[in-house]
Amino acid sequence: MKLTVAHLQRGQRGIIKEFIVDKIPLKLLEMGCLPGNLVELVQTAPFRDPMYLNINGSHLAIRKETALLIEIELI
Amino acid sequence: MGKQINVSLIGNPNTGKTSVFNQLTGLNQQVGNYPGITVEKKEGVCKLPRGLKAHILDLPGTYSLNASSLDENVVIELLLNKNDRDFPDVAVVVSDVENLKRNLLLFTQIKDLEIPTILVINMADRMVRKGITLDIGILEAKLNTKIALVSARKNTGIEELKEMILNYRQISTEPCLHASIMDPEYFERLRKAFPNQSLYKLWLVITQDVNFGNVNRHSLDNGNSFHTKSNSDLKRLQQKETILRYQFINGLLKEGLKVDLKSATDLRIRLDRILTHRVWGYVIFFMVLLIIFQAIYNWSSYPMDFIDTTFASLSEWTRNIMPAGPFTNLISEGIIPGLGGIVIFIPQIAFLFFFISLLEESGYMSRVVFLMDRIMRRFGLSGKSVVPLVSGTACAIPAVMAARNIENWKERLITILVVPFTTCSARLPVYLIIIALVIPDESFLGFNLQGLTLMILYLIGFGTALVSAWILNKILNIKSKSYFVIEMPNYKLPMVKNVAINVVEKTKSFVLGAGKIILAISIILWVLASYGPGDGFNNAEEIVTSKYNPEQEPETNLEEKIASYKLEHSYIGILGKAIEPAVTPLGYDWKIGIAIVSSFAAREVFVGTLATIYSVGSDEEETIKNRMAAEVNPILGGPLFTFASGISLLLFYAFAMQCMSTLAIVKKETNTWKWPILQLVIMSAFAYLVALIAFQVLK
């Protein structure tokens, strides 16, 4: 199974590997969600959805369905 | 005085762009709408050194020039149109020192448009605390621009910024990154097809269609051999563009920005641990809501009483000093009470906007969106629907507009459709007077019954909004790309100036907008109630006097009888009699019927209408209340306002779609009459049904 942002535990960090380009909204890229960037799970709402992330210093929240599309590598 | 310098303020949301705008313009600003759309247009005048002036336009916040909403589209349409009156001589991009990397993305795009661009790095006062050092020299050289280090909060750097605006001609228009590097071959073809155009501008026009339908790129294709790419190819190129820009910015910041992590103390982490906690987060949110509602009702009752009595005495005063006649009557019985009906809402609306603006300025609103998203999604809404639903308790009009930052069209549409169910402040006067009439002022388990009823009405409003959202989610078959991204900004202490300007502007636009309608309605009503056809109206005095028996009734009674006889035979009386059969099953008489019909313009005219119809001549609640209590049901006998008819009326107002302005704004936001008409018909039919059942069961 591929490891994605949705699999991060709170406080855990990873490096964004790649994602299915056509499904990721451009806005997310523009907010700093790019391959090679560091991503940390800051907080989750109940049922782990949405997820509050820190991507290279950019703080944002996305839904789990989007998080599942972003593949990462744990560090 | 020469020509003003046109300045456009552009920036990401949460960079303090509006604070910079407020510092530049002070109170020298005005808020309007862009023609044809309801996007707020904020502009102002800034005094520059040497007696010159700049016209400053505060454009909606955007993350990039790839528009994904109506607000963002405004920015691009302006920047692409050289002939626009507001086209900037110089663009000022506002960035936040802590999010410089992300903010610079937009900057490099604007720079590519070959417009002179100044970079403002705001919140410079936080640099020491965050351990940030900047090398302005390197940044200015690499970005080909002038940089103003500003703290809008501490009011530093603003004078330097003004100096730069003044000397905007010295700023290079050379791009710092050429977009053409993302696909040289494609851009070369583009350049050949349109030799005299800025390449990046062409690129933006071509790609607008991908994200947003408003710009017609086919105008480019006509009569030209140039063939553009498929949408998914274009989208991939846009992503490539973003990645390239970030690569450039990363390289730049490696040299120009140093962050010493050791000296960074993070308030955000500690606050978020509590405020977004899966238990405490919700507890705190509901406490915040509770405090807000308590404050709105407790604090605003004093100014409201004051406004009420002031307008009553103003009415009295005009009647006394002006010569008697229809014109004086129009002013004292029509216009002044009508105006009073608007002004009385100012305290509540202002307090509500005050709190909402505190929540937004502090950064807390984003946390609420985060907390509520999952729950709201069950009902087909988004976490971002919380903002419209909360603002809906003030007024549905700004609430419908606040739905704009919901990315998913279906979620946004459902939010717009259900917002009018929340108890807006215009329902409040209706609720208050009916509750005072039919609910006893007693305690039940330590709770005041009247207060409890009011709370239940609010809960009914929210509950119905959620249930109808759930139903709409099931029946609406709309496929829309579902995604949800929200920035979680840093916590900030709200700036007094920003909050104050926001409250004043929002309140003003509410009063002017709603005011026109209420004023018009009250004049029409007054005319309809003051004139009538035929004998019944014109000879009311003789007819009533002939039936009058002086031994049984005192003289004051006679005058009132003449007045009410006249009313019954006025135009409005005739209208009312015509609709009476429709409202009798709900427990109302024709006068309430008229009040309901006029309420379809705006709910708040209910009390004023009854005031006019009952010819009390004053809007003061006690007198109206007494008159209402004394009304007799024409069919059943006994008092007209019983528990049954009162509850029926309350429920009718809870559900019915009685607000022209909301319908108009829904039409604007959804771009079709289909949705507002559906709202009007379905909500009002439902209201009628519920009121009917309530009265028939309870009577």
Chai-1 contact restraints between the chains, C-beta under 6 A:
chainA,res_idxA,chainB,res_idxB,connection_type,confidence,min_distance_angstrom,max_distance_angstrom,comment,restraint_id
A,P25,B,Y483,contact,1.0,0.0,6.0,A-B,restraint_1
A,L26,B,N66,contact,1.0,0.0,6.0,A-B,restraint_2
A,L26,B,Q238,contact,1.0,0.0,6.0,A-B,restraint_3
A,K27,B,S68,contact,1.0,0.0,6.0,A-B,restraint_4
A,K27,B,V485,contact,1.0,0.0,6.0,A-B,restraint_5
A,L28,B,V485,contact,1.0,0.0,6.0,A-B,restraint_6
A,L29,B,Q239,contact,1.0,0.0,6.0,A-B,restraint_7
A,L29,B,T242,contact,1.0,0.0,6.0,A-B,restraint_8
A,E30,B,Y63,contact,1.0,0.0,6.0,A-B,restraint_9
A,E30,B,S64,contact,1.0,0.0,6.0,A-B,restraint_10
A,E30,B,L105,contact,1.0,0.0,6.0,A-B,restraint_11
A,E30,B,T242,contact,1.0,0.0,6.0,A-B,restraint_12
A,G32,B,R102,contact,1.0,0.0,6.0,A-B,restraint_13
A,L34,B,I243,contact,1.0,0.0,6.0,A-B,restraint_14
A,L34,B,Y246,contact,1.0,0.0,6.0,A-B,restraint_15
A,Q43,B,T276,contact,1.0,0.0,6.0,A-B,restraint_16
A,A45,B,L371,contact,1.0,0.0,6.0,A-B,restraint_17
A,A45,B,R374,contact,1.0,0.0,6.0,A-B,restraint_18
A,P46,B,R278,contact,1.0,0.0,6.0,A-B,restraint_19
A,F47,B,R374,contact,1.0,0.0,6.0,A-B,restraint_20
A,D49,B,R374,contact,1.0,0.0,6.0,A-B,restraint_21
A,P50,B,F370,contact,1.0,0.0,6.0,A-B,restraint_22
A,P50,B,D373,contact,1.0,0.0,6.0,A-B,restraint_23
A,Y52,B,F370,contact,1.0,0.0,6.0,A-B,restraint_24
A,S58,B,R102,contact,1.0,0.0,6.0,A-B,restraint_25
A,H59,B,M488,contact,1.0,0.0,6.0,A-B,restraint_26
A,L60,B,V485,contact,1.0,0.0,6.0,A-B,restraint_27
A,L60,B,E487,contact,1.0,0.0,6.0,A-B,restraint_28
A,A61,B,F370,contact,1.0,0.0,6.0,A-B,restraint_29
A,A61,B,I486,contact,1.0,0.0,6.0,A-B,restraint_30
A,A61,B,M488,contact,1.0,0.0,6.0,A-B,restraint_31
A,I62,B,V485,contact,1.0,0.0,6.0,A-B,restraint_32
A,R63,B,F484,contact,1.0,0.0,6.0,A-B,restraint_33
A,T66,B,Y483,contact,1.0,0.0,6.0,A-B,restraint_34
